[in-house]
Amino acid sequence: MAATDTTRTTEPDLAGLEAGLDALDTVQVGRTPLRQVLLHKVLPPVVAVALVLTVWKLLVLAGVTDDYKLPDPTAVWRSLRELWLQGTLFDIIWTSVSRGLLGFLAALALGTPLGLLIARLPLLRAALGPLLSGLQSLPSVAWVPAAVIWLGITDTAMYAVILLGAVPSIANGLVSGIDQVPPLYLRAGRTMGATGLHGTRHVLLPAALPGYVAGLKQGWAFSWRSLMAAELIASSPELGLGLGQYLENARTDSDMPGVLLGIILILLVGIAIDLAVFSPLERRVLRARGLATR
């Protein structure tokens, strides 16, 4: 009787414990109130921009340096308005953005299988792993002179610089993500018949997603920086007017408002791509693993 009573008492406790663990594993995702979004997401960057503009204006009023070195913010606004009225603002931005996105997609197509091979083949990792790490730390601007000599001042040279800057970051991000996959997942996948490409697609890549997404995010940053370096150095009318070329033209003309406008536009495009693509993707991956709730 005592054993029976103990069994009856333990069963509800185990059931409750199991239910509690299931509740911990369940990620509660709800719609964030608009007021909270405005307060925590929108207001801080707006305040930061307003503070930067205020300090900038105060420095101009204080006359800390010559006007041609530090123009008034209104002068930069006039340069932006001029581009808008000429109808060239979006053309300049799109020339660079289209190059950057196409180069990044090419780097993605090359870096992903390369990262998989390096992560799964020890001999290949020993041969190429240090080289990829070295390429990742090499400033992309160093490749521009070589690319121009090899390929001329062409779009092909631009894409070559982007690939050399972004592929190592994407491949290393995937290798890092695969290294963090628990071996138990792979053994469980093999037990259920997930081997070879099937196991890579359904077990390995999904488990390595956090590191892979981090590599993609860094790969885009390298793509964008590489492209701007290439456009600044390898400029030609035949390539069209991109943001880097616009910045270089402004420097040649000693147009400091144009220089600052070019820098601001490059910064804004990089932030916009990150906020529109990579940050939501990263949050979605982390939320699916219970690592983020918003």
LUMKE-220965 format. One record per residue (C-alpha): x, z, y; residue in three letters. Coordinates in nm, 3 decimals. Layout:
<node><east>X</east><up>Z</up><north>Y</north><residuo>ALA</residuo></node>
...
***
This chain:
<node><east>0.000</east><up>0.000</up><north>0.000</north><residuo>MET</residuo></node>
<node><east>0.278</east><up>0.095</up><north>0.241</north><residuo>ALA</residuo></node>
<node><east>0.456</east><up>-0.235</up><north>0.178</north><residuo>ALA</residuo></node>
<node><east>0.132</east><up>-0.425</up><north>0.232</north><residuo>THR</residuo></node>
<node><east>0.065</east><up>-0.245</up><north>0.562</north><residuo>ASP</residuo></node>
<node><east>0.420</east><up>-0.315</up><north>0.678</north><residuo>THR</residuo></node>
<node><east>0.382</east><up>-0.686</up><north>0.597</north><residuo>THR</residuo></node>
<node><east>0.053</east><up>-0.703</up><north>0.785</north><residuo>ARG</residuo></node>
<node><east>0.212</east><up>-0.528</up><north>1.083</north><residuo>THR</residuo></node>
<node><east>0.518</east><up>-0.754</up><north>1.085</north><residuo>THR</residuo></node>
<node><east>0.329</east><up>-1.086</up><north>1.062</north><residuo>GLU</residuo></node>
<node><east>0.152</east><up>-1.049</up><north>1.400</north><residuo>PRO</residuo></node>
<node><east>0.483</east><up>-0.940</up><north>1.559</north><residuo>ASP</residuo></node>
<node><east>0.658</east><up>-1.252</up><north>1.427</north><residuo>LEU</residuo></node>
<node><east>0.372</east><up>-1.469</up><north>1.542</north><residuo>ALA</residuo></node>
<node><east>0.390</east><up>-1.314</up><north>1.887</north><residuo>GLY</residuo></node>
<node><east>0.767</east><up>-1.359</up><north>1.900</north><residuo>LEU</residuo></node>
<node><east>0.734</east><up>-1.724</up><north>1.801</north><residuo>GLU</residuo></node>
<node><east>0.469</east><up>-1.780</up><north>2.068</north><residuo>ALA</residuo></node>
<node><east>0.694</east><up>-1.615</up><north>2.325</north><residuo>GLY</residuo></node>
<node><east>0.987</east><up>-1.838</up><north>2.236</north><residuo>LEU</residuo></node>
<node><east>0.766</east><up>-2.145</up><north>2.256</north><residuo>ASP</residuo></node>
<node><east>0.655</east><up>-2.036</up><north>2.600</north><residuo>ALA</residuo></node>
<node><east>1.017</east><up>-2.002</up><north>2.711</north><residuo>LEU</residuo></node>
<node><east>1.092</east><up>-2.354</up><north>2.589</north><residuo>ASP</residuo></node>
<node><east>0.796</east><up>-2.498</up><north>2.778</north><residuo>THR</residuo></node>
<node><east>0.888</east><up>-2.611</up><north>3.126</north><residuo>VAL</residuo></node>
<node><east>0.608</east><up>-2.545</up><north>3.371</north><residuo>GLN</residuo></node>
<node><east>0.599</east><up>-2.832</up><north>3.616</north><residuo>VAL</residuo></node>
<node><east>0.349</east><up>-2.819</up><north>3.896</north><residuo>GLY</residuo></node>
<node><east>0.296</east><up>-3.011</up><north>4.216</north><residuo>ARG</residuo></node>
<node><east>0.496</east><up>-2.859</up><north>4.500</north><residuo>THR</residuo></node>
<node><east>0.278</east><up>-2.780</up><north>4.806</north><residuo>PRO</residuo></node>
<node><east>0.331</east><up>-3.012</up><north>5.102</north><residuo>LEU</residuo></node>
<node><east>0.414</east><up>-2.720</up><north>5.331</north><residuo>ARG</residuo></node>
<node><east>0.690</east><up>-2.606</up><north>5.097</north><residuo>GLN</residuo></node>
<node><east>0.832</east><up>-2.959</up><north>5.073</north><residuo>VAL</residuo></node>
<node><east>0.839</east><up>-2.990</up><north>5.452</north><residuo>LEU</residuo></node>
<node><east>0.993</east><up>-2.646</up><north>5.493</north><residuo>LEU</residuo></node>
<node><east>1.262</east><up>-2.666</up><north>5.227</north><residuo>HIS</residuo></node>
<node><east>1.333</east><up>-3.040</up><north>5.193</north><residuo>LYS</residuo></node>
<node><east>1.256</east><up>-3.208</up><north>5.524</north><residuo>VAL</residuo></node>
<node><east>1.321</east><up>-2.946</up><north>5.790</north><residuo>LEU</residuo></node>
<node><east>1.684</east><up>-2.851</up><north>5.701</north><residuo>PRO</residuo></node>
<node><east>1.830</east><up>-3.205</up><north>5.731</north><residuo>PRO</residuo></node>
<node><east>1.627</east><up>-3.269</up><north>6.047</north><residuo>VAL</residuo></node>
<node><east>1.764</east><up>-2.951</up><north>6.203</north><residuo>VAL</residuo></node>
<node><east>2.118</east><up>-3.046</up><north>6.093</north><residuo>ALA</residuo></node>
<node><east>2.090</east><up>-3.392</up><north>6.253</north><residuo>VAL</residuo></node>
<node><east>1.948</east><up>-3.241</up><north>6.573</north><residuo>ALA</residuo></node>
<node><east>2.235</east><up>-2.993</up><north>6.584</north><residuo>LEU</residuo></node>
<node><east>2.496</east><up>-3.268</up><north>6.541</north><residuo>VAL</residuo></node>
<node><east>2.335</east><up>-3.476</up><north>6.818</north><residuo>LEU</residuo></node>
<node><east>2.321</east><up>-3.172</up><north>7.046</north><residuo>THR</residuo></node>
<node><east>2.689</east><up>-3.091</up><north>6.994</north><residuo>VAL</residuo></node>
<node><east>2.778</east><up>-3.458</up><north>7.041</north><residuo>TRP</residuo></node>
<node><east>2.585</east><up>-3.472</up><north>7.370</north><residuo>LYS</residuo></node>
<node><east>2.743</east><up>-3.148</up><north>7.494</north><residuo>LEU</residuo></node>
<node><east>3.091</east><up>-3.280</up><north>7.420</north><residuo>LEU</residuo></node>
<node><east>3.016</east><up>-3.597</up><north>7.618</north><residuo>VAL</residuo></node>
<node><east>2.879</east><up>-3.395</up><north>7.911</north><residuo>LEU</residuo></node>
<node><east>3.183</east><up>-3.167</up><north>7.901</north><residuo>ALA</residuo></node>
<node><east>3.411</east><up>-3.470</up><north>7.927</north><residuo>GLY</residuo></node>
<node><east>3.643</east><up>-3.358</up><north>7.648</north><residuo>VAL</residuo></node>
<node><east>3.775</east><up>-3.715</up><north>7.616</north><residuo>THR</residuo></node>
<node><east>3.732</east><up>-4.061</up><north>7.765</north><residuo>ASP</residuo></node>
<node><east>3.397</east><up>-4.238</up><north>7.734</north><residuo>ASP</residuo></node>
<node><east>3.549</east><up>-4.528</up><north>7.539</north><residuo>TYR</residuo></node>
<node><east>3.662</east><up>-4.280</up><north>7.271</north><residuo>LYS</residuo></node>
<node><east>3.345</east><up>-4.072</up><north>7.252</north><residuo>LEU</residuo></node>
<node><east>3.044</east><up>-4.264</up><north>7.389</north><residuo>PRO</residuo></node>
<node><east>2.711</east><up>-4.109</up><north>7.467</north><residuo>ASP</residuo></node>
<node><east>2.459</east><up>-4.107</up><north>7.179</north><residuo>PRO</residuo></node>
<node><east>2.234</east><up>-4.328</up><north>7.392</north><residuo>THR</residuo></node>
<node><east>2.504</east><up>-4.597</up><north>7.387</north><residuo>ALA</residuo></node>
<node><east>2.493</east><up>-4.599</up><north>7.007</north><residuo>VAL</residuo></node>
<node><east>2.114</east><up>-4.619</up><north>7.025</north><residuo>TRP</residuo></node>
<node><east>2.143</east><up>-4.921</up><north>7.256</north><residuo>ARG</residuo></node>
<node><east>2.373</east><up>-5.092</up><north>7.004</north><residuo>SER</residuo></node>
<node><east>2.116</east><up>-5.027</up><north>6.731</north><residuo>LEU</residuo></node>
<node><east>1.834</east><up>-5.157</up><north>6.950</north><residuo>ARG</residuo></node>
<node><east>2.036</east><up>-5.470</up><north>7.028</north><residuo>GLU</residuo></node>
<node><east>2.080</east><up>-5.547</up><north>6.657</north><residuo>LEU</residuo></node>
<node><east>1.709</east><up>-5.491</up><north>6.605</north><residuo>TRP</residuo></node>
<node><east>1.610</east><up>-5.724</up><north>6.888</north><residuo>LEU</residuo></node>
<node><east>1.850</east><up>-5.991</up><north>6.762</north><residuo>GLN</residuo></node>
<node><east>1.691</east><up>-5.967</up><north>6.419</north><residuo>GLY</residuo></node>
<node><east>2.026</east><up>-5.910</up><north>6.244</north><residuo>THR</residuo></node>
<node><east>2.002</east><up>-5.540</up><north>6.157</north><residuo>LEU</residuo></node>
<node><east>1.839</east><up>-5.576</up><north>5.816</north><residuo>PHE</residuo></node>
<node><east>2.044</east><up>-5.887</up><north>5.733</north><residuo>ASP</residuo></node>
<node><east>2.366</east><up>-5.691</up><north>5.787</north><residuo>ILE</residuo></node>
<node><east>2.242</east><up>-5.399</up><north>5.577</north><residuo>ILE</residuo></node>
<node><east>2.106</east><up>-5.619</up><north>5.297</north><residuo>TRP</residuo></node>
<node><east>2.428</east><up>-5.821</up><north>5.271</north><residuo>THR</residuo></node>
<node><east>2.617</east><up>-5.505</up><north>5.180</north><residuo>SER</residuo></node>
<node><east>2.341</east><up>-5.338</up><north>4.977</north><residuo>VAL</residuo></node>
<node><east>2.285</east><up>-5.645</up><north>4.759</north><residuo>SER</residuo></node>
<node><east>2.658</east><up>-5.672</up><north>4.688</north><residuo>ARG</residuo></node>
<node><east>2.682</east><up>-5.301</up><north>4.612</north><residuo>GLY</residuo></node>
<node><east>2.384</east><up>-5.296</up><north>4.376</north><residuo>LEU</residuo></node>
<node><east>2.491</east><up>-5.611</up><north>4.190</north><residuo>LEU</residuo></node>
<node><east>2.844</east><up>-5.479</up><north>4.152</north><residuo>GLY</residuo></node>
<node><east>2.713</east><up>-5.143</up><north>4.032</north><residuo>PHE</residuo></node>
<node><east>2.491</east><up>-5.308</up><north>3.770</north><residuo>LEU</residuo></node>
<node><east>2.790</east><up>-5.507</up><north>3.645</north><residuo>ALA</residuo></node>
<node><east>2.995</east><up>-5.186</up><north>3.632</north><residuo>ALA</residuo></node>
<node><east>2.711</east><up>-5.019</up><north>3.441</north><residuo>LEU</residuo></node>
<node><east>2.705</east><up>-5.301</up><north>3.186</north><residuo>ALA</residuo></node>
<node><east>3.082</east><up>-5.270</up><north>3.132</north><residuo>LEU</residuo></node>
<node><east>3.131</east><up>-4.896</up><north>3.169</north><residuo>GLY</residuo></node>
<node><east>2.859</east><up>-4.786</up><north>2.926</north><residuo>THR</residuo></node>
<node><east>2.988</east><up>-4.958</up><north>2.609</north><residuo>PRO</residuo></node>
<node><east>3.344</east><up>-4.878</up><north>2.712</north><residuo>LEU</residuo></node>
<node><east>3.258</east><up>-4.509</up><north>2.742</north><residuo>GLY</residuo></node>
<node><east>3.083</east><up>-4.512</up><north>2.404</north><residuo>LEU</residuo></node>
<node><east>3.382</east><up>-4.671</up><north>2.232</north><residuo>LEU</residuo></node>
<node><east>3.631</east><up>-4.431</up><north>2.392</north><residuo>ILE</residuo></node>
<node><east>3.418</east><up>-4.128</up><north>2.304</north><residuo>ALA</residuo></node>
<node><east>3.374</east><up>-4.229</up><north>1.938</north><residuo>ARG</residuo></node>
<node><east>3.714</east><up>-4.380</up><north>1.855</north><residuo>LEU</residuo></node>
<node><east>4.001</east><up>-4.129</up><north>1.880</north><residuo>PRO</residuo></node>
<node><east>4.271</east><up>-4.397</up><north>1.879</north><residuo>LEU</residuo></node>
<node><east>4.105</east><up>-4.583</up><north>2.167</north><residuo>LEU</residuo></node>
<node><east>4.063</east><up>-4.255</up><north>2.358</north><residuo>ARG</residuo></node>
<node><east>4.431</east><up>-4.177</up><north>2.317</north><residuo>ALA</residuo></node>
<node><east>4.522</east><up>-4.525</up><north>2.445</north><residuo>ALA</residuo></node>
<node><east>4.272</east><up>-4.572</up><north>2.730</north><residuo>LEU</residuo></node>
<node><east>4.159</east><up>-4.220</up><north>2.823</north><residuo>GLY</residuo></node>
<node><east>4.456</east><up>-4.136</up><north>3.051</north><residuo>PRO</residuo></node>
<node><east>4.442</east><up>-4.486</up><north>3.202</north><residuo>LEU</residuo></node>
<node><east>4.075</east><up>-4.448</up><north>3.295</north><residuo>LEU</residuo></node>
<node><east>4.141</east><up>-4.107</up><north>3.450</north><residuo>SER</residuo></node>
<node><east>4.424</east><up>-4.256</up><north>3.653</north><residuo>GLY</residuo></node>
<node><east>4.211</east><up>-4.548</up><north>3.768</north><residuo>LEU</residuo></node>
<node><east>3.937</east><up>-4.308</up><north>3.872</north><residuo>GLN</residuo></node>
<node><east>4.177</east><up>-4.117</up><north>4.096</north><residuo>SER</residuo></node>
<node><east>4.328</east><up>-4.435</up><north>4.244</north><residuo>LEU</residuo></node>
<node><east>4.181</east><up>-4.517</up><north>4.588</north><residuo>PRO</residuo></node>
<node><east>3.976</east><up>-4.835</up><north>4.561</north><residuo>SER</residuo></node>
<node><east>4.127</east><up>-4.973</up><north>4.882</north><residuo>VAL</residuo></node>
<node><east>4.455</east><up>-5.016</up><north>4.691</north><residuo>ALA</residuo></node>
<node><east>4.295</east><up>-5.293</up><north>4.485</north><residuo>TRP</residuo></node>
<node><east>4.186</east><up>-5.501</up><north>4.785</north><residuo>VAL</residuo></node>
<node><east>4.520</east><up>-5.677</up><north>4.856</north><residuo>PRO</residuo></node>
<node><east>4.565</east><up>-5.763</up><north>4.488</north><residuo>ALA</residuo></node>
<node><east>4.207</east><up>-5.889</up><north>4.457</north><residuo>ALA</residuo></node>
<node><east>4.249</east><up>-6.110</up><north>4.764</north><residuo>VAL</residuo></node>
<node><east>4.572</east><up>-6.260</up><north>4.628</north><residuo>ILE</residuo></node>
<node><east>4.420</east><up>-6.316</up><north>4.283</north><residuo>TRP</residuo></node>
<node><east>4.073</east><up>-6.436</up><north>4.384</north><residuo>LEU</residuo></node>
<node><east>4.092</east><up>-6.522</up><north>4.753</north><residuo>GLY</residuo></node>
<node><east>3.862</east><up>-6.387</up><north>5.024</north><residuo>ILE</residuo></node>
<node><east>3.548</east><up>-6.443</up><north>4.821</north><residuo>THR</residuo></node>
<node><east>3.253</east><up>-6.250</up><north>4.685</north><residuo>ASP</residuo></node>
<node><east>3.432</east><up>-6.247</up><north>4.349</north><residuo>THR</residuo></node>
<node><east>3.712</east><up>-6.040</up><north>4.503</north><residuo>ALA</residuo></node>
<node><east>3.452</east><up>-5.795</up><north>4.639</north><residuo>MET</residuo></node>
<node><east>3.293</east><up>-5.753</up><north>4.297</north><residuo>TYR</residuo></node>
<node><east>3.634</east><up>-5.712</up><north>4.133</north><residuo>ALA</residuo></node>
<node><east>3.714</east><up>-5.421</up><north>4.366</north><residuo>VAL</residuo></node>
<node><east>3.375</east><up>-5.263</up><north>4.294</north><residuo>ILE</residuo></node>
<node><east>3.426</east><up>-5.292</up><north>3.917</north><residuo>LEU</residuo></node>
<node><east>3.774</east><up>-5.144</up><north>3.930</north><residuo>LEU</residuo></node>
<node><east>3.638</east><up>-4.851</up><north>4.129</north><residuo>GLY</residuo></node>
<node><east>3.311</east><up>-4.785</up><north>3.945</north><residuo>ALA</residuo></node>
<node><east>3.374</east><up>-4.865</up><north>3.577</north><residuo>VAL</residuo></node>
<node><east>3.616</east><up>-4.572</up><north>3.520</north><residuo>PRO</residuo></node>
<node><east>3.371</east><up>-4.325</up><north>3.674</north><residuo>SER</residuo></node>
<node><east>3.079</east><up>-4.444</up><north>3.461</north><residuo>ILE</residuo></node>
<node><east>3.285</east><up>-4.454</up><north>3.142</north><residuo>ALA</residuo></node>
<node><east>3.437</east><up>-4.110</up><north>3.203</north><residuo>ASN</residuo></node>
<node><east>3.095</east><up>-3.965</up><north>3.284</north><residuo>GLY</residuo></node>
<node><east>2.957</east><up>-4.091</up><north>2.953</north><residuo>LEU</residuo></node>
<node><east>3.261</east><up>-3.964</up><north>2.762</north><residuo>VAL</residuo></node>
<node><east>3.218</east><up>-3.622</up><north>2.924</north><residuo>SER</residuo></node>
<node><east>2.847</east><up>-3.618</up><north>2.837</north><residuo>GLY</residuo></node>
<node><east>2.914</east><up>-3.713</up><north>2.473</north><residuo>ILE</residuo></node>
<node><east>3.184</east><up>-3.446</up><north>2.444</north><residuo>ASP</residuo></node>
<node><east>2.924</east><up>-3.185</up><north>2.543</north><residuo>GLN</residuo></node>
<node><east>2.674</east><up>-3.287</up><north>2.274</north><residuo>VAL</residuo></node>
<node><east>2.654</east><up>-3.011</up><north>2.008</north><residuo>PRO</residuo></node>
<node><east>2.776</east><up>-3.141</up><north>1.668</north><residuo>PRO</residuo></node>
<node><east>2.460</east><up>-2.995</up><north>1.516</north><residuo>LEU</residuo></node>
<node><east>2.255</east><up>-3.267</up><north>1.687</north><residuo>TYR</residuo></node>
<node><east>2.464</east><up>-3.539</up><north>1.528</north><residuo>LEU</residuo></node>
<node><east>2.446</east><up>-3.380</up><north>1.184</north><residuo>ARG</residuo></node>
<node><east>2.071</east><up>-3.339</up><north>1.215</north><residuo>ALA</residuo></node>
<node><east>2.041</east><up>-3.703</up><north>1.318</north><residuo>GLY</residuo></node>
<node><east>2.244</east><up>-3.822</up><north>1.022</north><residuo>ARG</residuo></node>
<node><east>2.034</east><up>-3.608</up><north>0.789</north><residuo>THR</residuo></node>
<node><east>1.723</east><up>-3.787</up><north>0.917</north><residuo>MET</residuo></node>
<node><east>1.886</east><up>-4.127</up><north>0.876</north><residuo>GLY</residuo></node>
<node><east>1.992</east><up>-4.183</up><north>1.238</north><residuo>ALA</residuo></node>
<node><east>2.334</east><up>-4.340</up><north>1.190</north><residuo>THR</residuo></node>
<node><east>2.528</east><up>-4.618</up><north>1.358</north><residuo>GLY</residuo></node>
<node><east>2.357</east><up>-4.785</up><north>1.652</north><residuo>LEU</residuo></node>
<node><east>2.030</east><up>-4.617</up><north>1.562</north><residuo>HIS</residuo></node>
<node><east>2.190</east><up>-4.275</up><north>1.592</north><residuo>GLY</residuo></node>
<node><east>2.365</east><up>-4.371</up><north>1.915</north><residuo>THR</residuo></node>
<node><east>2.041</east><up>-4.487</up><north>2.073</north><residuo>ARG</residuo></node>
<node><east>1.811</east><up>-4.207</up><north>1.956</north><residuo>HIS</residuo></node>
<node><east>2.044</east><up>-3.907</up><north>1.929</north><residuo>VAL</residuo></node>
<node><east>2.378</east><up>-3.948</up><north>2.104</north><residuo>LEU</residuo></node>
<node><east>2.278</east><up>-4.113</up><north>2.432</north><residuo>LEU</residuo></node>
<node><east>1.971</east><up>-3.895</up><north>2.497</north><residuo>PRO</residuo></node>
<node><east>2.177</east><up>-3.580</up><north>2.430</north><residuo>ALA</residuo></node>
<node><east>2.455</east><up>-3.702</up><north>2.662</north><residuo>ALA</residuo></node>
<node><east>2.219</east><up>-3.798</up><north>2.948</north><residuo>LEU</residuo></node>
<node><east>2.312</east><up>-3.518</up><north>3.194</north><residuo>PRO</residuo></node>
<node><east>2.680</east><up>-3.612</up><north>3.192</north><residuo>GLY</residuo></node>
<node><east>2.597</east><up>-3.983</up><north>3.188</north><residuo>TYR</residuo></node>
<node><east>2.367</east><up>-3.955</up><north>3.491</north><residuo>VAL</residuo></node>
<node><east>2.638</east><up>-3.760</up><north>3.676</north><residuo>ALA</residuo></node>
<node><east>2.877</east><up>-4.044</up><north>3.595</north><residuo>GLY</residuo></node>
<node><east>2.626</east><up>-4.301</up><north>3.723</north><residuo>LEU</residuo></node>
<node><east>2.586</east><up>-4.109</up><north>4.046</north><residuo>LYS</residuo></node>
<node><east>2.959</east><up>-4.094</up><north>4.096</north><residuo>GLN</residuo></node>
<node><east>2.990</east><up>-4.458</up><north>3.991</north><residuo>GLY</residuo></node>
<node><east>2.751</east><up>-4.563</up><north>4.269</north><residuo>TRP</residuo></node>
<node><east>2.953</east><up>-4.360</up><north>4.521</north><residuo>ALA</residuo></node>
<node><east>3.269</east><up>-4.538</up><north>4.408</north><residuo>PHE</residuo></node>
<node><east>3.092</east><up>-4.875</up><north>4.420</north><residuo>SER</residuo></node>
<node><east>2.977</east><up>-4.821</up><north>4.776</north><residuo>TRP</residuo></node>
<node><east>3.313</east><up>-4.694</up><north>4.899</north><residuo>ARG</residuo></node>
<node><east>3.497</east><up>-4.976</up><north>4.722</north><residuo>SER</residuo></node>
<node><east>3.271</east><up>-5.235</up><north>4.879</north><residuo>LEU</residuo></node>
<node><east>3.315</east><up>-5.093</up><north>5.229</north><residuo>MET</residuo></node>
<node><east>3.694</east><up>-5.096</up><north>5.186</north><residuo>ALA</residuo></node>
<node><east>3.683</east><up>-5.457</up><north>5.066</north><residuo>ALA</residuo></node>
<node><east>3.457</east><up>-5.569</up><north>5.352</north><residuo>GLU</residuo></node>
<node><east>3.678</east><up>-5.399</up><north>5.609</north><residuo>LEU</residuo></node>
<node><east>3.999</east><up>-5.563</up><north>5.489</north><residuo>ILE</residuo></node>
<node><east>3.890</east><up>-5.894</up><north>5.333</north><residuo>ALA</residuo></node>
<node><east>3.660</east><up>-6.023</up><north>5.605</north><residuo>SER</residuo></node>
<node><east>3.559</east><up>-6.384</up><north>5.645</north><residuo>SER</residuo></node>
<node><east>3.268</east><up>-6.564</up><north>5.817</north><residuo>PRO</residuo></node>
<node><east>3.196</east><up>-6.739</up><north>5.486</north><residuo>GLU</residuo></node>
<node><east>3.112</east><up>-6.404</up><north>5.323</north><residuo>LEU</residuo></node>
<node><east>2.838</east><up>-6.321</up><north>5.569</north><residuo>GLY</residuo></node>
<node><east>2.816</east><up>-6.021</up><north>5.798</north><residuo>LEU</residuo></node>
<node><east>2.797</east><up>-5.695</up><north>5.606</north><residuo>GLY</residuo></node>
<node><east>2.834</east><up>-5.338</up><north>5.726</north><residuo>LEU</residuo></node>
<node><east>3.209</east><up>-5.330</up><north>5.667</north><residuo>GLY</residuo></node>
<node><east>3.258</east><up>-5.659</up><north>5.850</north><residuo>GLN</residuo></node>
<node><east>3.036</east><up>-5.537</up><north>6.136</north><residuo>TYR</residuo></node>
<node><east>3.247</east><up>-5.221</up><north>6.163</north><residuo>LEU</residuo></node>
<node><east>3.569</east><up>-5.422</up><north>6.169</north><residuo>GLU</residuo></node>
<node><east>3.430</east><up>-5.660</up><north>6.434</north><residuo>ASN</residuo></node>
<node><east>3.336</east><up>-5.363</up><north>6.651</north><residuo>ALA</residuo></node>
<node><east>3.687</east><up>-5.220</up><north>6.615</north><residuo>ARG</residuo></node>
<node><east>3.841</east><up>-5.555</up><north>6.711</north><residuo>THR</residuo></node>
<node><east>3.622</east><up>-5.568</up><north>7.022</north><residuo>ASP</residuo></node>
<node><east>3.701</east><up>-5.202</up><north>7.107</north><residuo>SER</residuo></node>
<node><east>3.326</east><up>-5.140</up><north>7.088</north><residuo>ASP</residuo></node>
<node><east>3.316</east><up>-4.769</up><north>7.010</north><residuo>MET</residuo></node>
<node><east>2.934</east><up>-4.744</up><north>7.011</north><residuo>PRO</residuo></node>
<node><east>2.932</east><up>-5.028</up><north>6.755</north><residuo>GLY</residuo></node>
<node><east>3.198</east><up>-4.850</up><north>6.547</north><residuo>VAL</residuo></node>
<node><east>2.996</east><up>-4.529</up><north>6.539</north><residuo>LEU</residuo></node>
<node><east>2.679</east><up>-4.723</up><north>6.463</north><residuo>LEU</residuo></node>
<node><east>2.851</east><up>-4.894</up><north>6.168</north><residuo>GLY</residuo></node>
<node><east>2.971</east><up>-4.559</up><north>6.033</north><residuo>ILE</residuo></node>
<node><east>2.623</east><up>-4.408</up><north>6.070</north><residuo>ILE</residuo></node>
<node><east>2.457</east><up>-4.705</up><north>5.895</north><residuo>LEU</residuo></node>
<node><east>2.704</east><up>-4.690</up><north>5.604</north><residuo>ILE</residuo></node>
<node><east>2.636</east><up>-4.317</up><north>5.571</north><residuo>LEU</residuo></node>
<node><east>2.258</east><up>-4.359</up><north>5.587</north><residuo>LEU</residuo></node>
<node><east>2.251</east><up>-4.635</up><north>5.323</north><residuo>VAL</residuo></node>
<node><east>2.460</east><up>-4.423</up><north>5.084</north><residuo>GLY</residuo></node>
<node><east>2.230</east><up>-4.124</up><north>5.136</north><residuo>ILE</residuo></node>
<node><east>1.915</east><up>-4.336</up><north>5.099</north><residuo>ALA</residuo></node>
<node><east>2.024</east><up>-4.487</up><north>4.767</north><residuo>ILE</residuo></node>
<node><east>2.116</east><up>-4.145</up><north>4.634</north><residuo>ASP</residuo></node>
<node><east>1.785</east><up>-3.988</up><north>4.741</north><residuo>LEU</residuo></node>
<node><east>1.574</east><up>-4.280</up><north>4.620</north><residuo>ALA</residuo></node>
<node><east>1.740</east><up>-4.344</up><north>4.283</north><residuo>VAL</residuo></node>
<node><east>1.996</east><up>-4.098</up><north>4.153</north><residuo>PHE</residuo></node>
<node><east>1.867</east><up>-3.761</up><north>4.271</north><residuo>SER</residuo></node>
<node><east>1.515</east><up>-3.818</up><north>4.122</north><residuo>PRO</residuo></node>
<node><east>1.672</east><up>-3.946</up><north>3.799</north><residuo>LEU</residuo></node>
<node><east>1.900</east><up>-3.643</up><north>3.779</north><residuo>GLU</residuo></node>
<node><east>1.612</east><up>-3.402</up><north>3.843</north><residuo>ARG</residuo></node>
<node><east>1.401</east><up>-3.571</up><north>3.578</north><residuo>ARG</residuo></node>
<node><east>1.676</east><up>-3.544</up><north>3.317</north><residuo>VAL</residuo></node>
<node><east>1.747</east><up>-3.180</up><north>3.399</north><residuo>LEU</residuo></node>
<node><east>1.377</east><up>-3.092</up><north>3.409</north><residuo>ARG</residuo></node>
<node><east>1.324</east><up>-3.246</up><north>3.065</north><residuo>ALA</residuo></node>
<node><east>1.589</east><up>-3.007</up><north>2.933</north><residuo>ARG</residuo></node>
<node><east>1.448</east><up>-2.702</up><north>3.107</north><residuo>GLY</residuo></node>
<node><east>1.742</east><up>-2.687</up><north>3.349</north><residuo>LEU</residuo></node>
<node><east>1.537</east><up>-2.750</up><north>3.663</north><residuo>ALA</residuo></node>
<node><east>1.181</east><up>-2.673</up><north>3.763</north><residuo>THR</residuo></node>
<node><east>1.153</east><up>-2.876</up><north>4.086</north><residuo>ARG</residuo></node>
***
